[in-house]
Amino acid sequence: MTPRAGYTAAQVRAAEQPLLDAGIPLMRRAAAALAAEVRGLAPRRLVVLVGGGDNGGDALFAAAELAADGVTVDLVPAAPRHHPEGGATALAAGARWVDAADVPRLAAAADVIVDGILGTGTSRSPALRGPARDIVAAIVPLLDAPERPRVVAVDLPSGIGPDDGAVPDPTVLPADLTVTFGAEKAGLLLEPGSRYAGRVVLVDLGLGPHLGEPVVSAE
């Protein structure tokens, strides 16, 4: 088995910068890979939890691809703002914004829930707050149902520390699948965060030459 290598959020951001400076569309590449993984689950109805950072942008561009496939895509705003181009692209493809009050009903009817609330840009405590926490708290009980939706985390489950795997608040959606970009985040390998990650798929974005040494490794 190939050892898994975990990197800090700062290492990943630093490794991304030369590629971004060269004009490489990392978000679009990440979103395409995310869409491909979700597509493999054959969803008919998709609920996407959209945060205000790059994870939300990844989720929106992926949602656009899936809506264009004919999937019913409901977008739930988990932050006051979202990636404007990603939002416009998703709407043009047929996705729709929905009210957070409808989340329990829509999530119960969904095949897949995409968690794009928080990512490696989380500052200080990674615990969810405000509307984002309320949305996740409304979904968690649904995961006990026999015919429950599957959860796909964008980069890492929202609410776990990207560097240390800390889970200061248990209001976290445990992922069946985490699609992580560029490099595996250390928090996906460390307890207790690793318990929430499910199966982890690493999407290669070409960061390897810029990453340096991992801070943690695991079998």
C-alpha positions, -999 to 999 in steps of 0.1 A, spaced: 0 0 0 13 35 -9 19 56 21 -4 87 24 13 120 28 -4 150 45 4 186 41 -6 218 59 -30 244 44 -1 268 41 20 244 22 -8 237 -3 -15 274 -8 22 281 -14 24 253 -39 -7 265 -58 6 300 -62 32 294 -90 5 276 -110 -21 304 -104 6 329 -114 10 310 -146 -27 313 -153 -35 276 -147 -73 273 -139 -70 252 -108 -105 258 -96 -120 247 -129 -98 216 -128 -107 208 -93 -144 213 -100 -143 190 -131 -127 163 -110 -153 168 -82 -181 166 -107 -166 134 -121 -165 117 -87 -201 128 -79 -213 117 -113 -199 82 -105 -225 80 -77 -253 84 -103 -273 111 -85 -307 123 -97 -311 149 -70 -282 168 -56 -280 193 -27 -249 215 -26 -239 234 5 -221 265 -7 -196 284 14 -181 317 6 -146 306 -2 -128 286 -29 -145 253 -18 -178 270 -25 -165 280 -59 -153 244 -66 -188 231 -56 -206 257 -78 -187 249 -109 -191 212 -103 -228 218 -97 -230 235 -131 -215 204 -148 -240 181 -130 -270 203 -137 -260 203 -174 -261 165 -172 -298 167 -162 -293 163 -124 -317 183 -102 -293 206 -83 -304 226 -53 -278 252 -40 -280 261 -3 -262 293 7 -242 287 38 -225 321 38 -235 357 29 -215 357 -3 -204 331 -28 -181 328 -58 -200 351 -84 -188 334 -116 -194 299 -101 -229 310 -90 -238 324 -124 -224 293 -142 -245 270 -120 -277 290 -125 -272 291 -163 -268 253 -163 -301 249 -145 -292 248 -108 -313 269 -84 -308 286 -51 -331 274 -23 -339 287 12 -320 272 41 -354 265 57 -361 239 30 -329 220 37 -343 191 57 -370 183 31 -346 187 1 -318 168 18 -341 139 27 -350 136 -10 -315 140 -23 -292 111 -34 -260 131 -27 -252 161 -5 -220 181 -15 -203 198 15 -186 229 0 -189 251 31 -153 254 45 -119 244 33 -83 251 40 -89 288 43 -105 282 77 -90 306 103 -85 298 139 -112 273 151 -127 253 122 -160 249 140 -190 259 120 -209 289 130 -242 307 123 -263 296 94 -237 271 82 -239 253 115 -277 254 115 -277 238 80 -254 210 90 -273 204 122 -305 200 103 -289 174 79 -270 152 104 -302 134 118 -311 124 82 -279 104 79 -294 77 103 -322 69 78 -319 36 59 -322 53 25 -300 82 34 -282 106 10 -245 101 6 -222 129 15 -193 142 -6 -169 166 10 -151 192 -11 -114 191 -1 -122 181 35 -153 179 57 -163 213 69 -156 217 106 -124 197 109 -89 214 112 -70 211 79 -37 209 97 -44 189 129 -77 171 124 -92 189 153 -130 187 156 -139 214 182 -177 210 175 -192 177 166 -216 194 142 -198 180 111 -212 161 82 -194 127 81 -184 122 45 -188 90 26 -163 104 1 -138 133 4 -124 147 -29 -93 166 -20 -72 187 -44 -35 190 -51 -23 173 -19 -39 154 10 -45 177 39 -29 166 72 -62 168 90 -76 140 68 -49 116 82 -51 126 119 -77 117 145 -104 127 151 -108 144 117 -99 113 98 -130 96 111 -152 121 92 -134 118 59 -147 85 45 -130 73 14 -104 99 2 -98 106 -35 -67 128 -42 -70 149 -74 -35 157 -88 -33 194 -98 4 194 -105 15 208 -71 41 180 -64 73 199 -74 63 228 -51 50 210 -20 81 202 0 81 175 27 48 163 42 41 170 79 25 136 85 23 102 67 1 72 72 -4 38 56 
